[in-house]
């Protein structure tokens, strides 16, 4: 009987602990223009309550997740959608729809990636697929030596010409994104594929080095794990795009709205 009571208590505590750490994601647009964040769930994870939405400058939105959720969050720029949600974006497009609905970001795009674990979460900011916006991710209410990570520098300003994505002249001129060398050249040595599909043969390149020097905590190529993956167990992850734009700072209280109240 004592063993059964001990087991029952352990199961109850595990359930309470797991449910209490179904983290939320608070996404803030600190850019001086509108962005359209997108979300993509990993294999076996349910979609979040929204997979794509408009977020005006200065706005924040809080999205609940579920225990064990894994996936990625990014921001699209230069989007135009009609009343049905059909359209396109200059960067980060996900199949030409406002709601990404299982479609990932078209490179190049800066990505926040996370897997929520029972004991600890694993998270990172990746520019392996290229870069479009500065972004930081900050755990809140966390335990386990949590760290802020991200890419604060505007890599578009120093993007090599051969990697540049240039916008149109309709208010989106200039460099709007910076491709990865894999996307630009398609070579195995840059894509960590073929004979380079392991950490021994796939090494940092000249181009990934540019990204890494600009953003030391972000993934710059496929096997950049040691300095780029972080662990924590947090009740909330604050994801801020354009954190240094001169508007809201990461520790300031955001102007929040529920995902259920957000209109497309």
Secondary structure, DSSP 8 states (H G I E B T S, - for coil): -HHHHHHHHHHHHHHHHHHHT--EEEEEE-SSS-BEEEEEE-TT----S-SB--B-TT-EEEEE--TT-EEEEEEEBS-EE-TTSBEE-SBS--SSBSS-TT----SS--EEEEE--SS-EEEEEE-TT-BSS-EEEEEES-BSS---EEE-S-GGGG--GGGEEE--SSS--SEEEE--HHHHH--HHHHT-GGG-STTT----HHHHHHHHH-TTSB-STT--TTT-EEEB-SEEEEEESTTSSS--TTS-----BTTT---
